[in-house]
Amino acid sequence: MTTPSSTTPLHDRPHHIVVMGVSASGKSTVAELIAERTGWVYADADDFHGPENIAKMNSGESLTDADRQPWLEALAAWIREQDEAGRSTVMACSALKRRYRDVLRSGAPGVEFVHLTAPFAVLRARIAGRVGHFMPQSLLRSQVDQLEPLEADEDGFTLDVRRAPEDVTDVVLAKLGERSAPTTRFREEPAPTVPDSADTGAFLDVNRSLWDSRAHAHASSPDYEVERLLSGPDQLSRVVEFDRPFLGDLTGLDVVHLQCHIGTDTLSLARLGARVTGLDFSGRSIEEARALADRAGVDVEYVESDVLVAPQALGERRFDLVYTGIGAICWLPSIEAWADAVVPLLRPGGRVVIRDVHPMLGALLDTVDGHLAAEMPYFETREPVVWDDDSTYADTDVRLPRRTSHEWNHGLGEIVTALLSRGMELTALAEHDSAPWRPFPTLMAPHPDHPGEYRLAERPSRVAMTFTIAARLRD
Ligand SMILES: C[S@@+](CC[C@H](N)C(=O)[O-])C[C@H]1O[C@@H](n2cnc3c(N)ncnc32)[C@H](O)[C@@H]1O
C-alpha cells in the first residue's frame, strides 16, 4: 500500500473507491493508476490476508466466508482509519459478493465500487500469461461463478475492461467527476446514426494508429503475397479470385475500393479492367498501396479518408461499383452510418459487393476448453469491443507495437436492412464456411476448393465465417 503526502478529494469529504472484479480483471493496475492520478491512498486488499489465507490460496483451495470475515473487517478498519484522518482512498479488492461489499461499506460513508468485467475467455487468456500471482488459474472459474454483480442500491458502476488500463482509468475518473471527458469513446447514450465529431475523433485516431502500425508488416507478410502479385500482370489476390463470381465483368467500370488497406485487392480489381480508386484512412497503408501499384505499373488512384465521409472526400464522383470487405465494417461504430456513406457513391443502377467477416464469426471470440465460445456481441452494440494487442492476423516477423483498437460487430439483418432502406435491392446474399485467414489458428485447415481460404478442420458446416452481399441501387 502507498501513502502519498497529499490527497486530492473530488468531494468535500474523503471519498473511497473499491475497484472490484475477479482475478485478471486488471483491478490492481487500474486502482494504482487512479491513486497516481488523484493522490488518494492506495491499498491492495490482498496485502491484508493473513498467512493462513495465503497458504490456502497457494494450495489451490478456495477461501470460505469464515476465512474472509477477519480480512474484510481489517479492510473496513483501514478505510475507517483513512476516513477519520481525512484521506480519500482507492483499493483493489475482488469484493465478489454483496455481503463482502456490505462489510467494506461499513468502513466509512460513501464507499463506491467500480466493477471491472470482461468475458471469461479474455480473463482466462490474461491469467494464463501471469507469473508469480498466488491465485492458480483453476480458481478463476469459481470466482466467476461466485461473483454477484453490483445491485441497484449499491453505489458504483460496471466497466468492460478490454481496453488499455489508462483508458479505463480515464473513464473511471470521468465518471467520478475528476475529469470532464474520457479520452476514448465511452458513452451510455444511444449511438446516433452518425457519431458526433468528438466521438469519431477518439476511436478513429486509436484505430488509425493500429492500422498505420500494421501496414508495413502486412506488405512484407507472405500472407499478402505481394511478390506473387508482382510476378505477372494476370496475377490476382486470392480474395478477389474468390469474389469474382459476385463481381461480374469489370471492364471499363468505375470502381471504388473502400478500406483498401495495402492495395492488393485494389490492384487486382484494376487488373480485371476497372478504373479503380482505393480509399483508406491509414496514411501508411495508402503509401504501401501506392508503392505496390507503381511496382506493378498499374494506374490506381488512392485517397486517404475516413470511409464514413467518403462522399465528401470523393467530391462529385459516382461509381458503378463499391467493393469492400474482409475485416472492413468491424471498424465502424454504425452500419447505418456506413450505408449513409456508401449509397451516395453509386450511380443509379450501381452495385455494392461486400464480402466481410460473418457476424457469427465476430461473436466467437476464442476457444474455451477447446470449444468455440460465443462470448462477443452478435448485434451492433453502442460500446465497442476494445482490444489491446501487439499481434496481427497475418504471418510476420515484424515486431508490432502494442495498440488499442475499437471494433463493432453488425448483425446480418442490420447490414441488409441498412442497404435495403436506402433504395438498394439485394442481388445476392451468400454465407461461406471459409475466411481468407485463420481466425482460430489451431482449428483451421485449408479449404479444399479455394486456395488461400481456411475453414474449420472438423465439421466446417458449424460456422459461417464470411458472407457476401451484392446489392444494386434502383434506377
Ligand atoms: C483488414 S483491412 C481491410 C481488408 C482488406 N481486404 C485487406 O486485408 O487488405 C482494414 C482496413 O480498414 C481501414 N479502416 C479502418 N477503419 C477505417 C475508417 N474509418 N475509414 C477508412 N479506413 C478504415 C484500415 O486502415 C485497414 O486498412
The ligand as a Gaussian input file, in Angstrom:
#p B3LYP/6-31G(d) Opt

LIG

0 1
 C       -8.486000      -5.678000     -42.688000
 S       -8.146000      -4.276000     -43.613000
 C       -9.213000      -4.323000     -44.977000
 C       -9.229000      -5.524000     -45.639000
 C       -8.515000      -5.691000     -46.906000
 N       -9.359000      -6.599000     -47.547000
 C       -7.146000      -6.274000     -46.719000
 O       -6.963000      -7.206000     -45.928000
 O       -6.254000      -5.815000     -47.381000
 C       -8.993000      -2.990000     -42.748000
 C       -8.705000      -1.623000     -43.334000
 O       -9.729000      -0.739000     -42.903000
 C       -9.122000       0.519000     -42.742000
 N      -10.032000       1.311000     -41.909000
 C      -10.455000       1.052000     -40.656000
 N      -11.323000       1.992000     -40.251000
 C      -11.430000       2.888000     -41.280000
 C      -12.165000       4.071000     -41.469000
 N      -12.967000       4.543000     -40.516000
 N      -12.046000       4.716000     -42.634000
 C      -11.235000       4.246000     -43.614000
 N      -10.498000       3.132000     -43.493000
 C      -10.599000       2.448000     -42.336000
 C       -7.787000       0.219000     -42.117000
 O       -6.865000       1.261000     -42.280000
 C       -7.373000      -1.021000     -42.884000
 O       -6.581000      -0.685000     -43.971000

